[in-house]
C-alpha cells in the first residue's frame, strides 16, 4: 500500500486520529508494507501522519518540505478595547482551567501559564509519537523537534525520511518489478436532493455545461432554503409560537449550554 501525503498540518486532534488510523493499517493488516511518499510537503500534523509508515518506507522528493515537529496556537483578545469603550464583559466558568484564555475575557497570568502547560503536554506527546514511529531519531528528537522544516535530502541525513525519491519514480520502479498498481480515489456520495434534480438521473456528475448549470441551480436553491428557514424561524419566534420536533421536524428552536 502506497499513500501520498501533502499537508502542512492543522488541528492536533484530526491529525492525531489520522496518524492512529494509518498506524492501525500498518500494524493490523498482515502481509502489508505501508509506504508513504511526500512529493511536496509533510509538515507538523502532516509529518505526524507520514512517520507512521512501515520501517524504511518513508520517502520524500528532493525538494519536499518535511518536519516542523512542534505546536503553535494563536488568538486575539479585545478585552481592553471593550473596557475603553465602556463595555463590560462577564465570563462564568466552573474552574479557572476551563477556557483560560478567550477573546472577550480578561487575560490573566494564570490563564497564560495554563495554556502553556497544555501546549507543552501536546508537544511532548507529539515527540513521543514520532520517536516511537521512528526509533532511529529517538536520541536526537530534542534537536529535531524545533519546528524547523528540512528539504528531502537534508531530512534523509537526519533520519526523518528513509529515501529521496518521488512517488511517481517509486511506483514506476514497482511496475518494472512486475507489480500491478491500482489507484484508489475517494467516492463522495451525493444527497438525495441532488440526485433527484440531476438531469442524467444517475447521480454522477460529469463536466458537461448542462450538468454544471444544474449543480449551480441546486446549490443556489440550498442557500435560499437556509435563508428562508432562518427568516421563518425568526417570524415564528416573534409571534410567540413554540414548535415541537413532531409538528415541524425540519425547524428546531433550542437553547443549549456550551461545554
C-alpha positions in Angstrom: 0.0 0.0 0.0 1.4 3.4 -1.0 0.0 6.6 0.5 0.9 10.0 -0.8 0.7 12.8 1.7 0.6 16.6 1.1 -0.2 18.6 4.2 1.3 21.5 6.1 -0.6 20.5 9.3 -3.6 21.8 11.2 -5.6 21.0 14.3 -4.0 18.4 16.6 -6.9 16.0 17.1 -7.8 15.3 13.5 -4.2 14.7 12.5 -3.5 12.5 15.6 -6.6 10.5 14.7 -5.4 10.2 11.1 -2.0 9.0 12.3 -3.7 6.4 14.5 -5.7 5.1 11.6 -2.6 4.8 9.4 -0.7 3.0 12.2 -3.7 0.6 12.5 -3.4 -0.1 8.8 0.3 -0.7 9.2 0.1 -3.0 12.3 -3.2 -4.9 11.9 -3.0 -5.8 8.3 -1.0 -8.9 7.6 1.4 -9.1 4.7 1.1 -5.4 4.0 4.0 -3.0 3.6 2.9 0.6 4.1 4.9 3.0 2.0 4.3 6.8 2.4 5.6 9.3 -0.2 5.9 13.0 0.3 6.2 14.9 -3.0 5.6 18.4 -1.7 5.1 18.9 2.0 4.5 16.8 5.1 5.0 19.3 8.0 3.7 19.3 11.6 0.5 17.2 11.5 1.3 16.1 8.0 4.6 14.6 9.3 2.7 13.1 12.3 0.8 11.0 9.8 3.7 10.4 7.4 6.0 8.9 10.0 3.6 6.0 10.6 4.9 4.2 7.5 6.4 0.7 7.7 10.1 0.7 8.8 12.3 2.0 6.0 9.3 3.1 3.8 9.0 6.8 4.3 10.1 8.6 1.1 10.4 12.2 0.1 11.0 14.1 -3.1 14.3 16.1 -3.2 12.6 19.5 -2.6 9.8 18.3 -0.4 9.4 20.0 2.9 9.5 17.6 5.9 9.4 18.1 9.6 8.1 21.1 11.6 7.6 19.0 14.7 6.1 21.4 17.1 2.9 23.1 18.4 1.6 26.6 17.7 -1.6 28.4 18.6 -2.9 32.0 18.2 -5.8 34.0 19.4 -6.8 37.6 19.8 -8.2 39.3 22.9 -10.2 42.6 22.8 -10.9 42.9 26.5 -9.0 46.2 26.9 -10.6 47.7 23.8 -14.1 46.9 25.2 -13.2 48.4 28.5 -12.0 51.6 26.9 -15.4 51.8 25.1 -17.3 51.2 28.4 -18.3 47.6 27.6 -18.2 45.2 30.5 -17.7 41.5 29.7 -18.8 38.8 32.1 -17.3 35.3 32.0 -18.8 32.4 34.1 -16.6 29.3 34.5 -16.8 26.3 36.7 -13.0 26.4 37.2 -10.1 28.6 36.2 -8.8 25.8 34.0 -11.9 26.0 31.9 -11.2 28.1 28.7 -8.4 30.0 30.5 -8.0 32.5 27.6 -10.8 33.7 25.4 -11.5 36.6 23.0 -13.5 38.7 25.4 -12.5 37.9 29.0 -9.5 39.4 30.9 -6.2 37.6 30.2 -4.5 36.6 33.5 -1.0 35.3 34.2 -2.6 32.0 35.5 -4.5 31.6 32.2 -1.4 32.1 30.1 0.5 29.6 32.2 -2.3 27.0 31.9 -2.3 27.4 28.1 1.5 27.0 28.0 1.2 23.9 30.1 -1.4 22.4 27.7 0.8 23.2 24.7 3.8 21.5 26.5 1.8 18.4 27.1 0.7 18.2 23.4 4.3 18.9 22.3 5.7 16.0 24.5 3.0 13.7 23.1 4.0 14.7 19.6 7.7 14.0 20.2 6.8 10.6 21.8 4.7 9.6 18.8 7.4 10.4 16.3 10.1 8.7 18.5 8.0 5.5 18.7 7.4 5.5 14.9 11.0 6.3 14.0 13.3 5.0 16.8 16.4 6.0 14.8 15.8 9.6 15.8 14.8 8.9 19.4 18.1 10.2 20.8 18.1 13.3 18.7 14.4 14.2 18.9 15.1 17.2 21.1 17.4 18.7 18.4 15.0 17.9 15.6 11.7 18.9 17.2 12.2 22.7 17.0 9.5 23.5 14.4 12.1 23.6 11.6 11.4 22.0 8.2 14.0 20.3 6.0 14.3 19.6 2.3 14.2 15.9 1.3 17.9 15.3 1.2 18.5 17.1 4.5 15.6 15.2 6.0 17.3 11.9 4.9 20.5 12.8 6.5 19.0 13.4 10.0 16.6 10.4 9.8 13.3 12.0 9.1 12.8 10.0 5.9 14.3 6.8 4.5 14.9 7.7 0.9 14.8 10.6 -1.5 12.5 9.7 -4.4 9.2 11.0 -5.9 6.1 8.9 -5.7 6.0 8.5 -9.5 9.5 7.3 -9.6 8.8 4.8 -6.8 5.7 3.5 -8.5 7.5 3.2 -11.8 10.1 1.0 -10.1 7.4 -1.2 -8.7 5.8 -1.6 -12.1 9.1 -2.5 -13.6 9.5 -5.2 -10.9 6.3 -6.8 -12.1 3.8 -5.4 -9.7 0.3 -4.2 -10.7 -0.5 -0.7 -9.5 -4.1 0.4 -8.7 -5.1 3.9 -7.8 -7.8 4.4 -5.2 -9.9 7.5 -5.4 -12.3 8.8 -2.7 -16.0 8.4 -3.5 -18.3 11.2 -2.4 -21.9 10.2 -2.2 -24.4 12.8 -3.3 -27.5 13.7 -1.3 -31.0 12.6 -2.4 -32.0 16.1 -3.4 -29.0 16.5 -5.8 -29.6 13.1 -7.3 -33.3 13.8 -7.9 -32.6 17.0 -9.7 -29.7 15.7 -11.8 -30.7 15.5 -15.4 -29.0 12.2 -16.0 -30.9 10.6 -13.1 -27.8 8.6 -12.3 -26.4 10.8 -9.5 -23.0 11.1 -11.2 -21.6 14.5 -12.1 -19.9 15.0 -15.4 -18.1 18.0 -16.8 -20.8 19.0 -19.3 -22.2 22.5 -19.4 -25.7 21.4 -18.6 -24.6 19.3 -15.6 -22.6 22.3 -14.3 -25.6 24.6 -14.6 -27.8 22.0 -12.9 -25.4 21.8 -10.0 -25.3 25.6 -9.7 -29.1 25.7 -9.5 -29.2 23.0 -6.8 -26.6 24.9 -4.7 -28.4 28.2 -5.1 -31.7 26.6 -4.0 -30.0 25.1 -1.0 -28.7 28.5 0.1 -32.1 30.1 -0.5 -33.7 27.4 1.7 -31.3 28.1 4.5 -32.0 31.8 4.4 -35.8 31.3 4.2 -35.8 28.8 7.0 -33.9 31.2 9.3 -36.3 34.0 8.4 -39.3 31.7 9.1 -37.9 30.8 12.5 -37.4 34.5 13.3 -41.0 35.3 12.4 -42.4 32.4 14.3 -40.3 33.2 17.4 -41.5 36.8 17.4 -45.1 35.6 17.2 -44.6 33.5 20.3 -45.3 30.2 18.6 -43.5 27.2 20.0 -42.7 24.4 17.5 -42.0 20.9 18.5 -40.0 18.4 16.5 -43.1 16.3 15.9 -45.1 19.2 14.4 -42.3 20.5 12.2 -39.3 18.2 12.2 -37.2 20.5 9.9 -37.3 23.5 12.3 -35.8 23.3 15.7 -35.6 26.1 18.2 -33.5 25.3 21.2 -31.1 26.8 23.7 -28.1 24.9 24.9 -25.0 25.5 27.1 -21.6 25.1 25.6 -19.2 22.8 27.4 
